[in-house]
Amino acid sequence: MAYTIENYKEAFIEDQVRVGREVTATWKSFEQSSADQLRQVYSAPGFDPETRFYCFQNDELVGFLTSSIVKDAEPPGRANLEFPLVLPGHEEAESLLFERALDVLRRRGVEVVRTRVSQAWGKTCDMAKRWGYTFVEEQAIAYSAILAEVSIPESSGLDSVEEYNHQKDCRQMVDIFVRHYGMSPEQARANFDALANAKGQVISHVVARKNGQIIGRALALRYENDPTHGHTGALFVTDEKQRPLLIARLLEDCRAKGITSLDAVIFGDMLKNRETISGIYESLGFIHLATVSCYERKI
């Protein structure tokens, strides 16, 4: 049967989530965005529906590909393109989606596309080789701890580790996220407001203080698809000695709340200290799950 390819429509979101979850069910350190998350992203200012591609057979969605043109890229003419997610038995749709995306991006002035690749993410390594991509850099290193198998050390050594209090702590944390993570004040405030309203998703949200000032922060959240499985959020420290103590507190809280495993990711500025941070996770009983790398090709 012939395949047809269409651009984004809101009516496609639920099927996109269904297909994405089926294709990535066995991937490690990856979670398909929920329908609500996609609606939020796809309704944001600047969203470009012409860079999302959906492949159908007999009106049934069998695969999709997402991309986005990088505004103000240096050098200009760059786009991010995630490799297609296609249901088993419809492998022909992989190349159809990929070539359609390249055609559209070329017409939009794109010269280079980048993607994320991992040996723990299905066929992404094979696709990178098949379509002529080359390695650029590591982007993330993922770890996971099985709570029943780790020995959690005492989380002493900080002057005070307390549960995050939204009314008391939000202003300081907004300032930290603006200074250290490049967020706008509005973005940072929205992030913490959302966490305050997501009680069921938050496993542990703690801050460390010294003389009334927040010197560390750690967060663990439930995965939407499996609430017994958790992952860490951005972990802020002013001294690397704080990191193992804050992680230990997250492990304690996860175990107390019946969480079976906790994932953690080294990314961004943390990659500069990847050996040290990897050693901390491994000393606490985390095991390496996956390394995610950036690959690119000219189009």
VOGU-3710 file (C-alpha; in Angstrom, 3 decimals, decimal comma):
1> maytienyke> 0,000/0,000/0,000  1,178/3,517/-0,767  2,278/5,897/1,952  1,317/9,554/2,244  3,162/12,225/4,203  1,529/15,232/5,815  2,663/18,122/7,994  1,564/18,669/11,562  -2,075/18,916/12,578  -3,261/18,935/16,160
11> afiedqvrvg> -5,421/15,895/15,431  -2,220/13,847/14,969  -0,914/14,306/18,528  -2,530/11,309/20,227  -1,376/8,944/17,461  2,098/10,492/17,557  2,357/9,634/21,243  1,055/6,095/20,618  3,545/5,416/17,816  6,425/7,037/19,672
21> revtatwksf> 5,832/4,988/22,791  5,551/1,738/20,865  8,734/2,310/18,865  10,814/3,467/21,861  9,411/1,026/24,433  12,779/-0,726/24,886  14,998/2,358/24,573  17,038/3,293/27,626  17,048/6,814/29,060  14,382/8,055/26,654
31> eqssadqlrq> 10,761/8,982/27,202  8,238/9,880/24,521  6,665/13,255/25,312  3,069/13,132/26,502  0,164/14,576/24,517  -0,064/17,529/26,911  3,655/18,239/26,567  3,392/18,139/22,770  0,392/20,468/22,780  2,361/22,929/24,876
41> vysapgfdpe> 5,381/22,824/22,563  3,313/22,935/19,384  1,240/25,901/20,558  4,256/28,004/21,546  5,149/31,144/19,568  7,448/30,372/16,654  6,353/26,762/16,228  6,711/25,737/12,575  4,275/22,959/11,542  6,083/22,542/8,194
51> trfycfqnde> 9,044/20,948/10,013  7,005/18,058/11,463  6,260/15,125/9,180  3,707/12,307/9,570  3,518/9,178/7,436  0,175/7,426/6,907  -0,988/4,223/5,291  -4,760/3,904/4,804  -5,305/6,844/7,180  -3,290/5,129/9,927
61> lvgfltssiv> -0,210/6,871/11,312  2,752/4,520/10,941  5,627/6,907/11,626  6,738/10,486/12,107  9,812/12,721/12,051  10,349/15,983/13,926  12,780/18,750/13,064  13,327/22,410/13,855  15,327/25,154/12,174  17,800/26,750/14,587
71> kdaeppgran> 17,223/30,486/14,722  20,343/32,679/14,879  22,569/29,628/14,389  26,288/30,249/13,993  27,084/29,489/11,262  23,578/30,014/9,850  21,626/27,338/8,001  21,407/24,628/10,645  18,485/22,473/11,764  17,944/19,778/14,362
81> lefplvlpgh> 16,351/16,616/12,983  15,341/13,590/15,027  15,509/10,323/13,109  12,089/8,912/12,126  10,129/6,726/14,525  8,337/4,104/12,438  6,253/1,090/13,425  7,609/-2,407/12,634  6,650/-3,573/9,155  6,747/-0,061/7,718
91> eeaesllfer> 10,513/0,423/7,383  10,055/1,905/3,890  8,539/4,937/5,610  11,868/5,742/7,305  13,536/6,889/4,087  10,359/8,551/2,822  10,117/10,694/5,949  13,833/11,469/5,986  14,016/12,528/2,325  10,854/14,637/2,614
101> aldvlrrrgv> 12,299/16,434/5,617  15,577/17,136/3,804  13,710/18,499/0,763  11,728/20,923/2,915  14,735/21,998/4,976  16,843/22,620/1,849  14,134/24,897/0,483  14,174/26,756/3,780  17,908/27,463/3,486  19,220/24,730/5,779
111> evvrtrvsqa> 22,699/23,424/4,922  23,513/21,192/7,902  21,290/18,914/10,002  22,165/17,573/13,430  20,648/14,646/15,313  21,002/12,660/18,532  22,303/9,107/18,390  22,775/6,369/20,984  23,450/2,654/20,953  20,598/2,414/23,473
121> wgktcdmakr> 18,147/4,121/21,096  16,973/1,531/18,599  18,345/1,933/15,082  19,693/5,477/15,458  23,346/4,402/15,086  22,499/2,429/11,941  20,543/5,387/10,544  23,459/7,753/11,162  25,743/5,435/9,193  23,160/4,799/6,450
131> wgytfveeqa> 22,523/8,505/5,854  26,123/9,730/6,001  26,296/11,469/9,366  29,557/12,115/11,222  30,235/12,377/14,962  30,358/15,866/16,508  30,378/15,457/20,295  28,936/13,630/23,260  25,813/15,325/24,573  24,730/13,233/27,552
141> iaysailaev> 25,710/10,223/29,651  22,834/8,397/31,329  22,984/6,370/34,548  20,407/4,423/36,552  20,229/3,100/40,110  18,106/0,128/41,191  16,917/1,179/44,655  16,840/-2,388/46,014  20,508/-2,858/45,104  22,166/0,387/46,225
151> sipessglds> 23,650/1,130/49,622  22,662/4,683/50,493  25,242/6,574/52,595  24,283/9,043/55,289  23,394/12,397/53,734  25,102/14,368/56,492  27,708/17,035/55,919  25,533/19,872/54,723  24,451/22,538/57,165  20,833/21,881/56,282
161> veeynhqkdc> 18,981/19,880/53,651  15,282/20,616/53,599  12,282/20,134/51,398  11,876/22,909/48,854  9,342/25,515/50,027  7,829/27,312/47,051  6,901/30,491/48,901  10,242/30,770/50,675  12,646/29,415/48,059  11,227/30,327/44,652
171> rqmvdifvrh> 12,867/33,752/44,379  16,339/32,389/45,147  15,907/29,462/42,756  14,691/31,746/39,960  17,835/33,863/40,420  19,999/30,714/40,321  18,362/29,428/37,128  18,738/32,825/35,448  22,433/33,056/36,374  23,483/29,439/35,891
181> ygmspeqara> 21,147/28,038/33,232  20,501/31,038/30,997  16,740/31,136/31,565  14,748/34,328/31,544  13,111/35,231/34,882  9,731/34,411/33,360  10,874/30,977/32,167  12,459/30,150/35,517  9,395/31,264/37,466  7,115/29,217/35,204
191> nfdalanakg> 9,342/26,172/35,770  9,046/26,361/39,551  5,354/27,230/39,468  4,777/24,099/37,362  6,712/21,958/39,856  4,684/23,388/42,736  1,505/22,328/40,935  2,795/18,856/39,999  2,719/17,260/43,443  1,996/13,774/42,136
201> qvishvvark> 4,958/13,845/39,787  7,521/15,161/42,280  9,257/12,447/44,314  11,792/14,660/46,057  12,630/18,345/45,798  15,237/19,489/48,318  17,536/22,428/48,876  20,715/22,808/50,912  21,357/26,043/52,778  24,257/27,888/54,323
211> ngqiigrala> 23,616/31,077/56,258  20,151/31,243/54,763  21,362/31,018/51,179  20,616/28,079/48,884  23,913/26,389/48,019  22,496/23,223/46,465  19,296/21,864/44,999  18,149/18,424/43,847  14,979/17,124/42,229  13,563/13,705/41,381
221> lryendpthg> 10,427/13,233/39,278  8,274/10,249/38,357  8,134/9,156/34,733  4,632/9,711/33,422  4,509/6,295/31,767  5,793/4,452/34,859  5,315/6,222/38,206  7,471/3,647/40,008  10,464/4,780/37,950  12,077/8,179/38,536
231> htgalfvtde> 14,600/10,566/37,039  16,572/13,501/38,373  16,041/17,086/37,310  18,684/19,803/37,157  20,998/19,339/40,161  22,604/22,591/41,296  25,734/22,613/43,468  28,244/25,289/44,418  30,811/22,650/45,391  31,164/19,158/43,928
241> kqrplliarl> 31,363/17,779/47,477  27,639/18,557/47,758  26,669/16,397/44,781  26,965/12,918/46,365  25,132/14,120/49,486  22,217/15,553/47,507  22,012/12,457/45,293  22,003/10,272/48,412  19,051/12,303/49,752  17,177/11,724/46,486
251> ledcrakgit> 17,846/7,987/46,757  16,566/7,963/50,333  13,356/9,748/49,376  12,828/7,529/46,331  13,190/4,363/48,374  10,830/5,699/51,060  8,173/6,383/48,414  8,394/2,994/46,709  10,363/4,077/43,632  12,174/1,096/42,113
261> sldavifgdm> 14,829/2,896/40,058  16,215/6,391/39,523  17,830/7,706/36,337  20,362/10,521/36,196  21,980/12,278/33,246  25,295/14,116/32,866  24,841/16,869/30,281  25,640/20,495/29,476  28,335/22,059/31,643  28,533/18,857/33,707
271> lknretisgi> 30,291/17,156/30,788  33,382/19,222/31,574  33,650/17,175/34,777  32,257/13,954/33,363  34,910/11,702/34,891  34,418/13,105/38,385  30,615/13,069/38,199  30,535/9,606/36,626  32,682/8,395/39,511  30,223/9,857/42,018
281> yeslgfihla> 27,254/8,117/40,418  29,110/4,808/40,189  30,215/5,055/43,835  26,540/5,372/44,810  25,571/2,262/42,853  24,402/3,787/39,571  25,168/1,862/36,387  25,845/3,318/32,948  22,783/3,097/30,682  23,603/5,036/27,540
291> tvscyerki> 25,733/7,728/25,962  23,921/10,148/23,657  25,992/11,859/20,980  25,456/14,594/18,415  25,966/13,694/14,738  25,623/15,929/11,685  25,648/15,926/7,878  25,493/18,468/5,092  22,370/18,400/2,932
//
